[in-house]
Amino acid sequence: MNQPSHRALWAGPAYAGLDTVCRYLLLSLLWTIGTALVITAPAAATALVATVHGWARGDQSPVCPTFLSHLRRSARTSTAALAALAPVAALLVLNSAVVPHMGQQRPYATVALTAVAVPFLVFATNLIPALAGAPRGVRDAYRETVDSIVRHPGAAGLTTGTALLAVCCIYIQPVGALLIAAPAARLVITAHGHRSTWSATTSQGE
């Protein structure tokens, strides 16, 4: 009986699967470290999505240098874009704490809060893929985000749902970040896979 060579074993599907799992775990770990420092969280999220998008296009570059390259490239724009949303997020959190104590006005206030919170969450979560496409600036990123939501509402909804589910899982079990972050980003990439302009823009930005 012929025994498979060591080279065949290393080049087989088992090794390819193990390599993929390790790459996803390492990328999730890098994202976790990046988000631990709140100030670098926007750039880390953008680098996470940009790195996975490169994998979807066949890029097999080393994980750490690729992630750090995207992190440096997107740091200024992603931080400015998401920091501008922070006051709105703070107001929504404050109002969500006040609404339960509004008595008879509570149902109306809940509807009003939901009418503002849902579009905000959709915009904020879909802003990350737009930033991963290397926009020229904050205004350009906002414009691309709105255009993506309007043109592809299904992908936008899936992106928001994936982000919220990932956040809930990580909140319940923080260690789950190592298992969830990169696969969640891949699901977002799959949802936005038909956006050829994103691929072209990312290629130009690298």
C-alpha positions in Angstrom: 0.0 0.0 0.0 1.3 3.4 -0.9 1.6 5.8 2.0 0.9 9.5 1.3 4.0 11.7 1.4 4.5 14.4 4.1 4.3 17.0 1.3 0.9 15.6 0.2 -0.4 15.8 3.8 0.7 19.4 4.2 -0.9 20.3 0.9 -4.1 18.5 1.5 -7.6 19.7 2.5 -7.0 19.0 6.2 -4.0 21.3 6.4 -5.9 23.9 4.3 -8.8 23.8 6.8 -6.5 24.0 9.8 -4.7 26.9 8.2 -8.0 28.7 7.7 -9.1 28.2 11.2 -5.8 29.4 12.6 -5.9 32.5 10.4 -9.5 33.3 11.6 -8.5 32.8 15.2 -5.4 35.0 14.9 -7.4 37.7 13.2 -10.1 37.6 15.9 -7.3 37.9 18.5 -5.8 40.9 16.8 -9.3 42.5 16.6 -9.9 41.8 20.3 -6.6 43.4 21.3 -7.3 46.4 19.0 -10.7 47.0 20.5 -9.4 46.7 24.1 -8.1 50.2 23.6 -11.3 52.1 23.0 -9.5 54.8 20.9 -8.3 52.2 18.4 -11.6 50.2 18.2 -12.9 51.9 15.0 -9.6 51.3 13.2 -9.5 47.7 14.5 -13.1 47.0 13.2 -12.3 48.5 9.9 -9.0 46.5 9.6 -10.9 43.3 10.5 -13.4 43.7 7.7 -10.7 44.9 5.2 -8.5 41.9 6.0 -11.3 39.4 5.6 -12.4 41.1 2.3 -8.8 40.5 1.0 -9.1 36.8 1.9 -12.4 36.7 0.0 -10.5 38.0 -3.1 -7.7 35.3 -2.7 -5.2 37.3 -0.7 -3.1 34.9 1.4 -0.7 37.5 2.9 0.5 37.0 6.5 -2.3 37.9 8.9 -0.5 40.3 11.3 1.2 42.5 8.7 -2.0 42.7 6.7 -4.1 43.6 9.7 -1.6 46.2 10.9 -1.4 47.7 7.4 -5.1 48.2 7.2 -5.1 49.5 10.8 -2.6 52.2 10.0 -4.3 53.1 6.7 -7.8 53.5 8.2 -6.9 54.9 11.6 -7.6 58.6 10.9 -10.7 58.3 8.8 -12.4 55.5 10.7 -11.8 57.1 14.1 -13.1 60.5 12.9 -16.1 58.9 11.2 -17.2 56.9 14.2 -16.3 59.5 16.8 -18.7 61.9 15.1 -21.5 59.4 15.8 -20.6 59.1 19.5 -22.8 62.1 20.7 -25.8 60.6 19.0 -25.1 57.2 20.5 -24.8 58.8 24.0 -28.1 60.6 23.6 -29.8 57.3 22.5 -28.4 55.5 25.6 -29.5 58.3 27.9 -33.0 58.4 26.4 -33.3 54.6 26.7 -32.7 55.0 30.4 -35.2 57.8 30.8 -38.1 56.3 28.6 -39.1 53.5 31.1 -39.9 56.2 33.7 -42.1 58.4 31.5 -45.4 57.0 32.7 -48.3 57.5 30.3 -45.9 59.0 27.7 -43.8 55.8 27.6 -45.4 54.1 24.6 -45.0 57.3 22.4 -41.5 57.9 23.6 -40.6 54.2 22.9 -41.8 54.5 19.3 -40.0 57.8 18.8 -36.8 56.3 20.3 -37.0 53.2 18.1 -37.6 55.3 15.0 -34.3 57.0 15.7 -32.3 54.1 17.1 -32.9 51.6 14.3 -31.8 53.8 11.4 -28.8 54.9 13.5 -27.8 51.3 14.1 -28.1 50.4 10.5 -26.0 53.3 9.4 -23.3 52.8 12.1 -22.9 49.1 11.4 -22.8 49.5 7.7 -20.3 52.4 8.0 -17.6 49.8 8.9 -17.7 48.0 5.5 -17.7 51.4 3.7 -14.6 52.4 5.7 -12.9 49.1 4.8 -13.2 50.2 1.2 -10.7 52.9 1.8 -12.8 56.0 1.2 -11.1 59.4 0.5 -12.5 60.9 3.7 -15.3 60.9 6.3 -17.8 62.6 4.0 -17.1 60.1 1.3 -17.6 57.2 3.7 -20.9 58.5 4.9 -22.1 58.9 1.3 -21.0 55.4 0.4 -22.8 54.0 3.5 -26.1 55.7 2.6 -25.8 54.6 -1.0 -25.1 51.0 0.0 -28.1 51.0 2.4 -30.5 52.4 -0.2 -29.3 50.1 -3.0 -28.9 46.9 -1.0 -31.2 47.0 2.0 -31.1 43.3 2.5 -27.3 43.3 2.8 -27.5 46.3 5.1 -30.0 44.5 7.4 -27.9 41.4 7.4 -24.8 43.4 8.4 -26.7 45.1 11.2 -28.1 41.8 12.5 -24.8 40.1 12.3 -23.1 42.9 14.2 -25.7 43.0 17.0 -25.7 39.2 17.3 -21.9 39.2 17.6 -22.0 41.9 20.2 -24.6 40.1 22.3 -22.6 36.8 22.1 -19.4 38.6 23.1 -21.2 40.4 26.0 -22.5 37.1 27.3 -19.1 35.3 26.9 -16.2 37.7 26.1 -13.9 34.8 25.2 -16.3 34.2 22.3 -14.7 37.1 20.5 -12.0 34.8 19.4 -14.5 32.6 17.7 -17.0 35.1 16.4 -15.3 38.3 15.2 -13.6 37.1 12.0 -16.4 34.8 10.9 -18.9 37.6 11.5 -16.8 39.8 9.3 -16.8 37.1 6.6 -20.6 37.0 6.7 -20.7 40.7 6.2 -18.3 40.4 3.3 -20.5 37.7 1.7 -23.6 40.0 2.1 -21.7 42.8 0.3 -20.0 40.5 -2.1 -21.8 41.9 -5.2 -20.4 45.4 -4.7 -17.7 45.4 -7.4 -17.0 49.1 -6.6 -15.9 48.1 -3.1 -13.4 45.6 -4.6 -12.0 48.2 -6.9 -11.7 50.9 -4.2 -10.0 48.5 -1.8 -7.5 47.5 -4.4 -6.6 51.1 -5.1 -6.3 51.9 -1.4 -3.8 49.1 -0.7 
